[in-house]
């Protein structure tokens, strides 16, 4: 039995999320509405001797995308030899493409059997994309003008949040990012999931450290004339968040808070209160949860030493014939 780390990317628009949700009564079924379920379906093409069971490093919700995420899987071939990592990547991508699934395996790496893609992760970086109309209109004006139609490039549908607001203050948003840096109890910024665990009510569970928040200009993902038109209408922005781990919907709540500040819906005092009086009751309901479409998991970070095989394992693999199945 050998363990493999799969580096994957995907567009999450039409998925229920990354984690499979088939219950135990239907274990023989494959959950093709989740990223994990589709990966496990593709792994059947490897014809392993053991039951296919993947382990996720990070969870993303419905509509959230990933430029880089990871999972690990244990595989045993019928001849007991290891799979060649490049062949695993090729076979899985062939199956995903055949089924028209917006998922790609970036690379495969054999790792020590003691490696765990979640517990060995040193950090995660998320990015949120949004665009603000340069000559935006307020929501009130938009509602009055029933003929108003904002241009959104077809390539950007469900990939970026587009805002129409004439009073958007990007510098106020930039300054407010500093309030979230460092160690805080982010209980006010956590949503309760369906799989809510009693341990999540413990005060220590909601304490997190955000290492970096970067706001930088972005650009359109459109092409040709669409890109030119989009960038003449909108200013694109990207916010990156880096931390060891995040709470459920924490990033989307923080982004929603920053956008509420930039549009004048709330004041800095409200953010201060949510951070210093951590409670689900402290959440300011004037803030709108940012939609998942603009959120991307950019990177799961590992220490290279944790990924290295032991010399005995490497020697064993070198003496084995190349695996092609």
C-alpha positions in Angstrom: 0.0 0.0 0.0 1.4 3.4 -1.0 0.2 6.9 -0.3 -0.1 9.6 -2.9 -0.7 13.3 -2.6 -2.9 14.8 -5.4 -2.5 18.5 -6.2 -5.8 19.5 -7.8 -7.6 22.6 -9.2 -11.3 23.1 -10.0 -14.1 25.4 -10.9 -16.7 24.9 -8.1 -19.7 26.6 -9.8 -21.8 23.5 -10.4 -20.7 21.5 -7.4 -22.2 21.1 -4.0 -18.7 21.6 -2.5 -15.5 19.6 -2.3 -16.5 17.1 0.4 -18.6 14.1 -0.6 -21.9 13.7 1.2 -23.1 10.2 0.3 -24.2 8.6 3.6 -23.1 5.2 4.8 -26.3 3.5 3.6 -25.3 4.3 0.0 -21.5 3.7 0.1 -21.6 1.9 -3.2 -22.8 5.1 -4.9 -20.5 7.9 -6.1 -21.3 11.5 -5.3 -20.7 13.2 -8.6 -22.0 16.5 -7.3 -18.9 17.0 -5.2 -15.2 17.3 -6.1 -14.1 14.5 -3.9 -16.8 12.2 -5.3 -15.6 12.9 -8.9 -12.0 12.3 -8.0 -12.8 9.0 -6.4 -14.8 8.0 -9.5 -11.8 8.8 -11.7 -9.6 6.8 -9.4 -11.5 3.7 -10.4 -9.6 3.8 -13.7 -6.5 2.9 -11.8 -8.1 -0.5 -10.8 -6.5 -0.6 -7.3 -6.8 -3.7 -5.1 -8.0 -1.7 -2.1 -11.2 0.4 -1.6 -10.9 3.9 -2.9 -11.0 6.4 -0.1 -9.6 10.0 -0.4 -8.7 12.4 2.5 -9.1 16.2 2.0 -6.7 18.8 3.2 -9.3 21.6 3.0 -13.0 22.1 2.6 -14.7 24.5 0.2 -18.4 25.3 -0.1 -20.7 25.2 -3.1 -19.5 27.6 -5.8 -16.0 28.1 -4.3 -13.1 27.5 -6.7 -9.6 26.2 -6.2 -6.4 27.0 -8.0 -4.6 24.6 -5.8 -6.0 22.1 -3.2 -4.8 18.7 -2.1 -6.0 15.3 -1.0 -4.2 12.1 -0.4 -5.1 8.5 -1.2 -3.7 5.1 -0.4 -3.5 2.7 -3.4 -2.5 -0.9 -3.7 -1.9 -2.5 -7.1 -2.6 -6.1 -7.7 1.1 -6.8 -8.3 2.0 -4.8 -5.1 4.2 -2.4 -7.0 3.8 1.4 -6.7 2.0 3.5 -9.3 4.2 5.9 -11.3 3.1 9.3 -10.2 3.0 10.8 -13.7 0.8 8.0 -14.9 -1.7 8.6 -12.1 -2.0 12.3 -13.1 -2.5 11.4 -16.8 -5.1 8.7 -16.1 -7.1 10.8 -13.7 -7.1 13.8 -16.0 -8.2 11.6 -19.0 -11.2 10.4 -17.0 -12.1 13.9 -15.7 -11.9 15.3 -19.3 -13.9 12.4 -20.7 -16.7 13.2 -18.2 -16.5 16.9 -19.0 -15.7 17.8 -15.3 -14.0 21.1 -14.6 -11.4 19.5 -12.3 -7.7 18.9 -13.1 -5.0 17.0 -11.3 -1.9 19.4 -11.4 0.5 16.7 -10.2 0.8 13.5 -8.2 3.5 12.7 -5.7 4.2 9.6 -3.7 4.6 10.6 0.0 5.4 8.7 3.2 2.5 6.6 4.6 2.6 8.7 7.7 1.9 11.9 5.8 -1.5 13.5 6.2 -2.5 16.2 3.8 -4.6 18.0 6.4 -2.6 17.7 9.5 0.7 18.4 7.8 -0.5 21.5 6.1 1.4 24.5 7.3 -1.0 27.1 6.0 -3.6 28.0 3.4 -4.0 31.0 1.1 -7.4 32.2 -0.1 -8.1 34.9 -2.6 -11.3 36.9 -3.2 -11.8 38.6 -6.6 -14.2 41.6 -7.0 -14.6 44.4 -9.5 -16.0 47.9 -8.9 -17.6 49.9 -11.7 -15.5 53.1 -12.3 -18.7 55.1 -12.8 -20.8 52.9 -10.6 -24.4 53.7 -9.6 -25.9 53.2 -6.2 -28.3 50.3 -5.5 -31.2 52.9 -5.2 -30.5 54.4 -8.6 -30.2 50.9 -10.1 -33.6 49.9 -8.8 -35.2 53.1 -10.1 -33.7 52.5 -13.5 -35.3 49.3 -14.7 -33.4 49.5 -18.0 -30.0 49.5 -16.3 -27.9 46.6 -17.5 -24.3 46.1 -16.2 -21.8 44.5 -18.6 -20.3 41.3 -17.2 -18.0 39.3 -19.4 -19.3 35.8 -20.1 -15.8 34.5 -19.1 -16.3 36.0 -15.6 -19.7 34.6 -14.9 -19.6 33.0 -11.4 -15.8 33.8 -11.2 -15.8 37.3 -9.8 -18.1 39.6 -7.7 -19.2 42.7 -9.7 -20.2 45.8 -7.7 -22.0 48.9 -8.9 -21.5 51.6 -6.3 -20.6 55.3 -6.8 -19.2 55.8 -3.3 -16.9 52.8 -3.0 -13.8 53.7 -0.9 -11.0 51.3 -1.6 -8.6 53.1 0.7 -11.0 52.6 3.6 -11.1 48.9 2.8 -7.3 48.7 2.6 -6.9 50.3 6.0 -9.5 48.0 7.6 -7.6 44.9 6.6 -5.1 45.7 9.3 -7.8 45.2 11.9 -8.0 41.4 11.1 -4.3 40.7 11.2 -2.8 38.6 14.0 -4.4 36.6 16.8 -8.2 37.1 17.3 -11.2 35.2 18.5 -13.2 35.1 15.2 -16.4 33.7 16.7 -18.4 36.6 15.3 -17.1 35.7 11.8 -18.0 32.0 11.8 -21.1 30.5 10.3 -22.6 27.3 11.8 -22.3 24.4 9.3 -24.8 21.6 9.0 -22.1 19.3 10.4 -21.9 21.5 13.5 -19.7 19.9 16.2 -20.0 20.7 20.0 -16.3 21.2 20.1 -16.7 24.2 17.9 -18.5 26.0 20.7 -15.3 25.9 22.8 -13.7 29.4 22.9 -10.3 28.1 21.9 -11.8 26.6 18.7 -12.6 30.1 17.2 -9.2 31.6 17.9 -7.2 32.0 14.7 -4.1 33.9 13.5 -4.2 35.6 10.2 -0.6 36.0 9.0 -1.2 38.1 5.9 -3.9 40.1 4.2 -2.9 41.6 0.8 -5.0 43.9 -1.3 -3.8 44.4 -4.8 -5.1 45.5 -8.2 -6.4 42.6 -10.3 -7.3 42.2 -13.9 -10.1 40.7 -16.0 -10.1 37.0 -16.8 -11.9 37.8 -20.0 -10.2 37.7 -23.4 -10.1 39.9 -26.5 -12.6 42.7 -26.8 -14.4 41.5 -23.7 -11.3 42.1 -21.6 -10.8 45.6 -23.0 -14.4 46.5 -22.4 -14.4 45.0 -18.9 -11.3 46.8 -17.8 -12.6 50.1 -19.2 -15.7 49.7 -17.0 -14.4 48.1 -13.9 -11.5 48.3 -11.4 -10.5 44.8 -10.5 -9.2 43.9 -7.0 -7.9 40.9 -5.2 -7.7 40.2 -1.5 -5.4 37.4 -0.3 -5.7 35.9 3.1 -3.0 33.6 4.6 -3.3 31.6 7.8 -2.8 28.1 9.1 -6.5 27.4 9.0 -9.8 29.3 8.7 -13.2 28.9 10.3 -16.3 28.0 8.4 -17.1 30.9 6.0 -14.7 33.1 7.9 -13.1 34.5 4.7 -16.4 35.3 3.1 -17.6 37.0 6.3 -14.5 39.1 6.5 -14.8 40.1 2.8 -18.4 41.0 3.3 -17.4 43.2 6.3 -14.7 45.0 4.2 -17.1 45.6 1.4 -19.7 46.9 3.8 -17.1 49.4 5.1 -16.1 50.5 1.6 -19.7 51.1 0.6 -20.6 53.0 3.8 -23.0 50.4 5.2 -21.1 50.1 8.5 -18.4 52.0 10.4 -15.0 50.8 11.8 -16.5 50.8 15.3 -18.7 47.9 14.2 -15.7 45.8 13.1 -13.9 46.6 16.4 -16.9 45.4 18.4 -17.2 42.1 16.5 -13.5 41.4 17.1 -13.4 42.4 20.8 -16.8 41.0 21.8 -16.7 37.6 20.0 -20.1 36.1 19.8 -22.6 35.0 17.1 -24.8 37.8 18.5 -22.2 40.4 17.7 -22.5 40.0 14.0 -23.7 43.2 12.3 -26.6 42.1 10.2 -26.1 45.1 7.9 -23.2 43.1 6.5 -24.0 40.9 3.5 -22.1 37.6 3.3 -20.0 37.8 0.2 -21.1 35.2 -2.4 -18.9 32.1 -3.0 -18.3 32.8 -6.7 -15.4 35.2 -6.0 -13.5 33.0 -3.6 -10.5 30.8 -4.6 -8.4 28.5 -2.5 -5.0 29.5 -4.0 -2.5 27.3 -2.1 -2.1 24.7 0.6 1.3 25.1 2.0 3.6 22.2 3.1 7.1 21.8 4.4 9.1 20.0 1.7 10.6 17.7 4.3 7.2 16.3 5.2 6.7 15.2 1.6 10.0 13.4 1.2 10.1 9.6 1.1 12.4 7.7 3.4 15.6 6.4 1.7 14.4 2.8 2.2 11.2 3.5 0.3 13.0 5.3 -2.5 15.4 2.4 -2.9 12.5 0.0 -3.0 10.8 2.0 -5.7 13.9 2.4 -7.8 14.3 -1.4 -7.9 10.7 -1.9 -9.0 9.7 -1.9 -12.7 7.9 1.3 -13.8 4.1 1.2 -13.1 1.9 1.9 -16.1 -1.5 1.0 -14.8 
